[in-house]
Amino acid sequence: VYRDDVYREAKEKEKEMKAKAEGKPYETTFKKKEEEETELIIGKQRNGPTGTVDLMFQKRFTRFVDSNPQSAAYEVVFESGNYDTKEGKIELPPI
């Protein structure tokens, strides 16, 4: 998982320390996000398609949730078939 805000926060701390060493006031504009958009890449799957799934990462609970909570839950029954593995995005049921 690439955590962009971790790197941004480190850069902001560097800037703050540099300004403090030079005796200049520095006010950070960086805000931590409680939820962050993520993209789960399914690159290999035994009897199913590959692709990507958009999720939200909730830092407070350290968990991934469906990025569209308004969608209704549904069951996927296994269907044996020939899937195009070059397909871009796939739809998965909410967890």
C-alpha positions as CSV (number, residue, x, y, z in Angstrom):
1,V,0.0,0.0,0.0
2,Y,1.4,3.3,-1.0
3,R,0.7,5.9,1.7
4,D,1.2,9.3,0.1
5,D,0.4,11.2,3.3
6,V,3.2,9.5,5.2
7,Y,5.7,11.0,2.7
8,R,4.0,14.4,2.7
9,E,4.0,14.6,6.5
10,A,7.8,13.8,6.5
11,K,8.4,16.6,4.0
12,E,6.4,19.0,6.1
13,K,8.3,18.1,9.2
14,E,11.6,18.7,7.3
15,K,10.4,22.1,6.2
16,E,9.4,23.0,9.7
17,M,12.7,21.9,11.2
18,K,14.6,23.9,8.5
19,A,12.6,27.0,9.1
20,K,13.0,26.6,12.9
21,A,16.8,26.3,12.5
22,E,16.9,29.5,10.4
23,G,14.7,31.3,13.0
24,K,11.8,31.8,10.6
25,P,8.2,31.1,11.5
26,Y,6.6,28.2,9.6
27,E,3.0,27.2,9.6
28,T,2.2,23.8,8.1
29,T,-0.8,23.4,5.8
30,F,-0.7,19.6,5.9
31,K,-3.8,17.9,7.3
32,K,-4.0,14.2,8.0
33,K,-6.9,12.4,6.3
34,E,-9.1,10.0,8.3
35,E,-10.0,8.0,5.2
36,E,-8.0,7.6,2.1
37,E,-8.9,6.3,-1.4
38,T,-7.1,3.1,-2.4
39,E,-7.0,0.8,-5.4
40,L,-6.6,-2.9,-4.8
41,I,-4.9,-4.6,-7.7
42,I,-6.0,-8.2,-8.2
43,G,-3.1,-9.5,-10.4
44,K,-3.6,-13.2,-9.9
45,Q,-6.7,-15.2,-9.1
46,R,-7.2,-19.0,-9.5
47,N,-10.6,-19.2,-11.1
48,G,-11.6,-15.6,-11.7
49,P,-10.9,-12.3,-13.4
50,T,-8.1,-10.0,-12.6
51,G,-8.3,-6.2,-12.3
52,T,-8.7,-3.4,-9.8
53,V,-11.2,-2.6,-7.0
54,D,-11.6,0.9,-5.5
55,L,-11.8,0.9,-1.7
56,M,-11.5,3.4,1.2
57,F,-8.8,2.8,3.8
58,Q,-10.0,3.9,7.3
59,K,-6.9,4.7,9.3
60,R,-8.7,4.9,12.6
61,F,-9.8,1.2,12.4
62,T,-7.0,0.0,10.1
63,R,-9.4,-1.5,7.6
64,F,-10.6,-1.3,4.0
65,V,-14.2,-0.7,3.2
66,D,-16.2,-0.4,0.0
67,S,-15.9,3.1,-1.5
68,N,-19.6,3.1,-2.4
69,P,-21.5,2.2,0.8
70,Q,-24.9,3.0,-0.8
71,S,-24.8,0.0,-3.2
72,A,-27.0,-2.9,-2.2
73,A,-25.4,-6.2,-1.1
74,Y,-25.6,-9.0,-3.6
75,E,-24.4,-12.6,-3.8
76,V,-22.1,-13.9,-6.5
77,V,-22.6,-17.5,-7.5
78,F,-19.5,-19.1,-9.0
79,E,-19.8,-19.5,-12.7
80,S,-17.2,-21.5,-14.6
81,G,-16.2,-19.5,-17.6
82,N,-13.4,-18.1,-19.7
83,Y,-12.5,-14.6,-18.4
84,D,-10.6,-12.0,-20.3
85,T,-7.6,-11.3,-18.0
86,K,-6.8,-8.1,-19.8
87,E,-10.0,-6.5,-18.5
88,G,-9.5,-3.3,-16.6
89,K,-11.8,-2.8,-13.7
90,I,-14.0,-5.5,-12.3
91,E,-17.0,-5.3,-9.9
92,L,-16.9,-7.1,-6.6
93,P,-19.6,-7.4,-4.1
94,P,-19.4,-5.2,-1.0
95,I,-17.8,-6.8,2.1
